[in-house]
């Protein structure tokens, strides 16, 4: 605590005024320092708010990316299942067509074998008849 010298009318006015001026300077300095610190705090709070907004936006973006990823996976699974089903249908159709063609060829082959057998028998009969005619020529008297 500051002590003042006494003068005629009480304390020394110059010392008291000097002390009051010093107190005013220190109070002003503290107020200015307080204001500067408050501005720093306000700026930091603004930065924190800005970063929280950015964090929220990033979190939303991450969630949207995850949802989009899940949807894309689901769509890819569905598409792959459709492709597999289409491939199975096409494979079944190809196999059925091949079996039908094989049966048709087999049937045609059987008909051709039968026709060849009939043709051979007829040709054999014709040749036998021709041989009979040749044999009969010997028996003909001229």
Buried (B, 14 or more C-beta within 10 A) or exposed (E): EEEBEEEEEEEBEEBBEEBEEEEEEEEEEEEEEEEEEEEEEEEEEEEEEEEEEEEEEEEEEEEEEEEEEEEEEEEEEEEEEEEEEEEEEEEEEEEEEEEEEEEEEEEEEEEEEEEEEEEEEEEEEEEEEEEEEEEEEEEEEE
